[in-house]
Amino acid sequence: MDHFKGRTVAVVGGGSGIGKAVATAAAREGAAVVLSSRNEARLQAAAAGIPGARVIPVDMTARDSVAAWADALPALDDLVISASSAAHGRFAELPEDKLRAMFDAKFFGPYLTARAALPKLRDGGSITFFSGVLSRRPGMNCSGLGAVNSAVEGLARGLALELGPRLRVNCLSPGMVRSDAYAAMPPERREAMYRDTGASLPVGRVGEVAEAAAAALFLMANSYTTGVVLDVDGGHMIRQYATR
């Protein structure tokens, strides 16, 4: 993709998982990459494998941190915000503080981070948010997570209208992907989850971070795509919840 040569891409959440894969792929295509998250040690480890990567830490839930991050940014062409948070629980039982913390991390954090970065984004640039399949295909005990994903998607559509034609704004909605997001789970339980979910999908498996990253690069590079929620989910939206 010659599109990325000479461009600067900032990835919030770039220290691990899909975000790291996005940053790696963009750098491979010729972009200068800025990695951000609140875990500086993880960022430095990721940057060591990406030639020329720059690290600028940020805590999206802290206004002062977001302001300092924006001041430190170089001029940008593309902003990707893949960092997220998840809180699961029944509607009647999920603690309100966990729900609010999730909205702070996955909606208000990206909202304020994107707004802070606006002066640094060049004309013709893009913003890519991340949501998830539960926004439109809900699951049991996930009403809060589905709601925050829907909010992110609504934000992307609204900003595509408001910020165009100077900037394009899209949202990537990944299904289950093998990533660091599940690293805390016991290995046997994690593999069983991947196996069972994959068996219910038309493609017969869960995704890989490189596949989600390729979709993010498409959203950044395609100049006629804005206001889109792109599902990269192995067919989750048409899946059968019963195992085939």
N, C-alpha and C positions, 0 to 999 in steps of 0.2 A: 504493500500500500504506500505509494509515493506521497499520499496525503499527509502522513505523519512526519515526513522529513522537514526539519526546521521548526516544528511545532513544540509547544510545551504543555505537558499534561500533568495535572495534579490529581492524585488519587488519595482521598481520605478513606482510611481503612486499608491502605496499601502495604501494611506490614505482614499480612497473612491472608490465607484463603483466596477468594475470588479477587479481592482488591490487589493482592500481590501478583496474581496471574495477569490482571489487566495491565498493571504497571510494567511487568516483564514483557508482555506482548507489544505494548506501545513502544517501549525502548528498542525492542528488536526491529520495529518498523522505522526507527530513526528519530523518535521523539525524545526530547529532554524530559525527564520525569521527576516530579516532586512527590515524595512519600510522606503521608501524614497519618497520625493516629495518636492516642494518648500513651501508648506503650513504646517509649523511645528505644529500649533495648531490642524489641522486636523489629522496629523500623531499621535500626542500624544493621541488624542481621540480614534483613531483606535487601537493603541497599548494597550490601557487600556483593550480592549476586547480580546487580543491575548496573552496568557501566555508566558512570556519570550521574547516578541518581542522587538527588538532594533530599535531605531529611529536614522537615519542619514539623515538629510535634504540635498536636492540638487536642484539646478536650472539648468536643462539640457541645457539651452540657454546661460549659463555663464561659460566660460572655467575655471576660477579660482574656481568656486563652484564645478564643475565636478572633478577637480584635488583634491580638499580638500576632497570631498566625497570618491573618490577612495582610498586616503591615509588612511581614517578612516575605510574602510571596513575590516572585518575579511576575512579569506579564504572562498571562496564561492564554492558551487557545481552547483547552478543554478541561472541565472539572468533572471528576467522577466521585460520587459519594457512596461507597459501598459499605461503610461501617454501619452496624445495625445492632439490635437488641431484641430479645424474645422473652415473653413471659406467658407461660401456659397455665391454664386453670379454668375450672368451671366458672360460669358467669356469676353465680351466687357466692363463690368462695374465693376467687382471686383477690388478694389484698389490694386495696386501692393504691398503696404506695408503690407496689410493683408495676401496676398498670401505668401510673403516672411516670415512673422512671423509664418505662419502655417508650412512652410517647416523647419524653425528653430526649432520649438517645436516638430514636429512629425517625421522629418527625420534626420536633422543634430544633434539634441539633442540626440536621441537614438544612432545614429552612433558614436558620440564622447563619449557618456556614456559607450557604450559597449566596445569601444576601451580602455578607461581608466580602465575598470574593468578586462581586459584580464590577467594582472599579478596575480590577486587575484582568478581567476577561476582555480579550480583543474582539472587535467586530468580526462576525463570521464564526465565532466560537460556539461551544456547546456545554450544556450541563446534563449529566446523566445521573439520575437517582436510582435507587434500588428499592423494590418492594418485595413481593413474594406471592406464591400461588394462592395463599389463603384469603386474599382480598376478594376473589371472585369464585373460588371453590372452597368453601369453608370446611373446617374439620371440627370434630368434637373437642371441647375444652380449649378452643382457640379463638373465641369471639373477640377478645381484646387484640390479639395479634392480627386477625383479619381486618379489624377496624383501623389499626395504625397503617397497615399496608394500603388500604383503600385511601386513607388520607394522603399518603405519599403520592399515589397515582393521581389523585385529584390535584395536588399541588403541581405535579409535572405538566398536566394538561393546561392548567390555568397560567402557569408561567410561560409555556410555549406560545400562548396567545399574547400575553402581556409583554414579553421580552423580544418577540419576533418583530422585524426580521433580523435584528442585530445578533441575537443568539437563538439557537435551537435548544429545546429542552425535551428530554425523553426519560423514560423509566424502564429499567430492565427488571423483569419479574422471573427470577430463577425458581425452578423446582428443587427437589432434593439433590444436592451435589456433594460428592466426597470432598470434605474440606476440614480445616482446623476448627470450624464451628462446633464439631462434635468430638473434639479431642478429649474432652473430660469424661466422656462416656466409657464404661468398661468395653474393651475391644469386642468381646463376644456379643454384647448387646448392640453395639454400633453396627457390626457386620450383619446381624440379624435384621436390624432396621433397614439397612441398605438392600438386603436380599428381598425382604418382604415388600418394600416399597417398589423396588425395581420390577418385581413379578407382576405388579398391578398396572404397570405402564405399557403403552403400546410398543415402546422401544425395548422393553424387557430388562432395563437396568436403570440405575441412577446416573446422574451426570458427573462430569469431571470439570474442574475449575477452568481448564483451558477452553472448554466449550462455551462456558459463560463469558469468559474473557473475549472470545472471538465475537460474540454478540455485542458486547460493549464497544469494541472497536468499530463494528458496523455502525452503531448509533452515532459515534463520534465522527465517522468519515463520510456518511451518506448525507450530502447537503440538502436533500429533498425530504428528509425524514424529521418530523418534529411533532410533539404532542402524542407520541406513540407509547403504549405499554407493550413491550416485546416479551412474550412468554418464551422462555427457554427451559422447558420443563419435561421433556420426554413424552409429552402427550398427557400431562397431569389433568389438564382441563377436560379431557374426555375419558379419563381413566375409570375403570371399574374398581370400586373399593373392595369388592370381594376378590380374593385371589383367583386368577384364571385356572 
